[in-house]
Amino acid sequence: MDERWREVGDRVYVRRHESFDLNVGLVVGDEGCLVVDTRMSHRQGRDLAGAVRSVTALPWTVVNTHAHFDHFFGNAVFLPADIWGHVRCAETAAATGEAQRRKWLHEGPEELAEVEITPPDRTFTDAVTLDLGGRPVHLRYLGRGHTDNDIVVEVPGAGVVFAGDLVEEGAPPQFGDGFPLEWPDTLARLLDLPGETVVPGHGAVVDREFVRRQHADHVVAAGILTAGGDPARMPFPAETVTEIVARIAELRAAGEA
């Protein structure tokens, strides 16, 4: 087995990467496996595919937790598998994929030029259950937060939830496409799900208490924004506060906050 895999529940694995400190997941059933996110390029996707094959030869299905490039640009490597995502994940990936490529090519990773942008081809709005052969896995949309298309992957019986970027460890939450006033309620719904182990989109695997603390920070920030208080009192670094304030202004101008 590839040494980067860490088993966090029965046949549920996490692989953490130096690039963007990104986590991907693997859930293995009796007849198939589920790959949670595919990294930021075909090269990284091929590395991930090889790592999956070090664990299981079963046919794979893919799910994207949201439509940011570091989570879905490796999709094409896994074709012709079904690729699942929220309906707005598919729409956003198709609408913004090229813009995301141009932005991040400017930052330097030349391998992005070869990416064939491949949005999810299987979509849902609220929830869907995938059968991996004697093992159901629930995909759930809990509301807007880091984006308008975040989903979580619940593995019943294993006590594991893949939270995508609704939860961040090792770095502050990212609000560039976020919904600061709605994120607290979305995290509250995540806390209503069973399972003690939560896999964030980036950083170390955490527990429910970590998510409760992050939820509390979001509640404080939303309260300050709603009451017109001093943004400097938000429990986030100054750069993040600046990002939140700019995002709220953008949403208010669009009539969404």
C-alpha positions in Angstrom: 0.0 0.0 0.0 1.2 3.5 -0.8 2.7 4.8 2.4 0.8 8.1 2.3 -2.5 6.5 2.9 -3.8 6.6 6.5 -6.7 4.4 7.5 -9.1 6.5 9.6 -12.0 4.0 9.7 -12.8 0.6 8.4 -11.5 0.6 4.8 -11.7 4.4 4.8 -8.4 6.1 3.9 -7.0 9.7 3.7 -4.0 10.7 1.6 -2.5 14.1 2.6 -0.3 15.9 0.0 2.3 18.6 0.3 0.8 20.5 -2.6 -1.8 22.8 -1.0 -1.7 20.5 2.1 -4.7 18.8 0.3 -6.5 15.7 1.5 -8.1 13.2 -0.8 -10.1 10.2 0.4 -10.7 6.6 -0.5 -13.7 4.5 0.6 -13.5 0.8 -0.3 -16.6 -1.5 -0.5 -17.0 -5.1 -1.7 -17.7 -4.2 -5.3 -16.2 -0.7 -5.9 -14.4 2.2 -4.3 -15.0 5.9 -4.0 -12.3 8.5 -4.6 -13.0 11.8 -2.9 -11.4 14.6 -4.9 -8.7 14.2 -7.6 -6.1 16.9 -7.0 -5.0 19.8 -9.2 -3.7 18.3 -12.5 -3.5 15.2 -14.6 0.0 14.5 -13.3 -1.2 14.7 -9.7 -4.3 12.7 -10.7 -2.2 10.0 -12.2 -0.2 9.8 -9.0 -3.4 9.5 -7.0 -4.8 6.8 -9.3 -1.6 4.8 -8.8 -2.0 5.2 -5.1 -5.6 4.0 -5.2 -4.5 0.9 -7.1 -2.0 0.2 -4.4 -5.0 -0.3 -2.1 -7.6 -1.9 -4.3 -8.2 -3.0 -7.9 -12.0 -2.5 -7.6 -13.6 -0.1 -10.1 -13.7 3.5 -8.9 -16.3 6.2 -8.7 -15.3 9.8 -8.1 -16.9 12.6 -6.0 -15.8 16.2 -6.0 -16.5 18.1 -2.8 -16.6 21.4 -4.7 -15.5 23.1 -7.8 -12.1 24.6 -6.9 -9.3 23.5 -9.2 -7.2 21.7 -6.6 -10.1 19.4 -5.9 -11.3 18.5 -9.5 -8.6 19.2 -12.1 -7.5 15.5 -11.9 -10.9 14.2 -12.9 -10.1 13.2 -16.5 -7.6 10.7 -15.3 -10.4 8.6 -13.8 -12.6 8.5 -16.8 -14.8 6.7 -17.8 -15.8 6.5 -14.2 -18.9 8.3 -12.9 -17.9 11.6 -11.4 -20.4 12.9 -8.8 -20.9 16.5 -7.5 -23.6 18.9 -6.5 -25.4 20.3 -9.5 -23.8 23.7 -9.0 -20.4 22.1 -8.7 -20.8 20.8 -12.3 -22.1 24.2 -13.5 -19.3 26.1 -11.7 -16.6 23.8 -12.9 -17.8 24.2 -16.5 -18.3 28.0 -16.2 -15.1 28.9 -14.3 -12.6 26.1 -15.0 -10.7 27.9 -17.7 -10.6 31.1 -15.6 -9.2 29.1 -12.7 -6.6 27.5 -15.0 -5.5 30.9 -16.2 -5.3 32.3 -12.7 -3.2 29.5 -11.3 -1.0 29.1 -14.4 0.1 32.7 -13.7 1.2 31.4 -10.3 3.5 28.9 -11.9 2.4 25.2 -12.1 2.9 24.6 -15.9 1.3 21.2 -15.7 -2.1 23.0 -15.5 -1.8 23.7 -19.2 -2.4 20.0 -20.1 -5.5 19.7 -17.9 -8.7 18.6 -19.7 -11.3 20.3 -17.5 -13.9 17.6 -16.7 -16.9 18.6 -14.5 -18.9 16.1 -12.7 -21.3 14.2 -15.0 -23.5 12.8 -12.2 -25.2 15.4 -10.0 -27.7 15.9 -7.2 -29.3 18.8 -5.3 -29.8 17.6 -1.7 -28.6 14.1 -1.1 -27.8 10.8 -2.8 -26.5 7.4 -1.6 -23.9 5.5 -3.6 -23.6 1.7 -3.2 -20.1 0.4 -3.2 -21.3 -3.2 -2.8 -22.6 -3.8 0.7 -21.4 -0.4 1.7 -23.6 2.8 1.3 -21.9 6.2 1.2 -24.1 9.3 1.6 -23.3 12.5 -0.3 -25.0 15.5 1.3 -25.4 19.1 0.5 -25.8 21.0 3.8 -25.9 24.6 2.6 -23.6 27.4 1.4 -20.3 27.9 3.1 -16.9 27.9 1.5 -18.7 28.0 -1.8 -22.3 27.5 -3.0 -21.7 23.9 -4.0 -19.9 22.3 -1.0 -20.9 18.7 -0.2 -19.8 16.3 2.5 -19.3 12.6 2.2 -20.6 10.5 5.1 -19.4 7.0 5.6 -22.0 5.4 7.9 -20.7 2.7 10.2 -17.1 4.0 9.9 -17.7 7.2 11.9 -16.0 9.3 9.2 -17.2 12.4 7.3 -15.2 14.0 4.5 -16.0 17.7 4.9 -14.1 19.3 2.0 -13.2 22.9 2.6 -16.2 23.5 4.9 -13.6 22.6 7.5 -10.0 23.8 7.4 -7.1 22.7 9.6 -3.6 24.3 9.6 -4.8 27.5 7.9 -7.8 29.9 8.2 -11.0 29.2 6.3 -11.0 30.6 2.8 -13.8 33.1 2.0 -13.1 34.2 -1.6 -16.2 32.4 -2.9 -17.7 32.0 0.5 -20.9 32.9 2.3 -19.8 34.2 5.7 -23.4 34.7 7.1 -24.5 31.2 6.1 -21.4 29.2 6.8 -22.2 28.8 10.6 -25.6 27.1 9.9 -24.0 24.8 7.4 -21.4 23.7 9.9 -24.1 23.2 12.5 -25.8 20.7 10.1 -22.5 19.0 9.6 -22.2 18.6 13.4 -25.7 17.0 13.4 -24.2 14.1 11.3 -22.9 11.0 13.2 -19.2 10.3 13.2 -16.3 11.4 15.4 -13.7 11.7 12.6 -13.8 14.6 10.2 -11.5 14.9 7.2 -11.0 18.6 6.2 -10.2 19.6 2.7 -6.7 20.6 3.8 -4.6 19.8 6.9 -4.7 17.2 9.6 -7.7 14.9 10.2 -9.8 16.4 13.1 -12.5 15.5 15.5 -15.9 16.9 16.3 -14.6 19.2 19.0 -12.3 20.9 16.4 -15.3 21.4 14.2 -17.3 22.8 17.1 -14.5 25.4 17.8 -14.4 26.4 14.1 -18.2 26.6 14.0 -18.0 29.0 17.1 -15.5 31.2 15.2 -17.8 31.4 12.3 -20.7 32.3 14.6 -18.7 35.1 16.1 -17.7 36.5 12.7 -21.2 36.3 11.3 -22.5 38.1 14.4 -20.1 40.9 14.1 -20.9 41.3 10.4 -24.7 41.3 11.0 -24.5 43.8 13.9 -22.1 46.1 12.0 -19.4 45.6 14.6 -15.7 46.1 14.4 -14.3 43.5 11.9 -11.0 43.5 13.8 -12.8 41.6 16.5 -13.3 38.6 14.3 -11.4 35.5 15.4 -9.4 35.3 12.2 -6.1 36.7 10.9 -6.1 40.2 9.4 -5.8 38.9 5.9 -8.8 36.7 6.3 -10.8 39.5 7.9 -10.0 41.6 4.8 -11.2 38.8 2.6 -14.4 38.4 4.5 -15.2 42.1 4.4 -14.6 42.2 0.7 -16.7 39.2 0.1 -19.6 40.6 2.2 -19.5 43.8 0.1 -19.6 41.7 -3.1 -22.5 39.7 -1.9 -24.4 42.8 -0.7 -23.9 44.5 -4.1 -25.4 41.3 -5.7 -28.3 41.3 -3.2 -27.2 38.0 -1.7 -26.3 39.1 1.8 
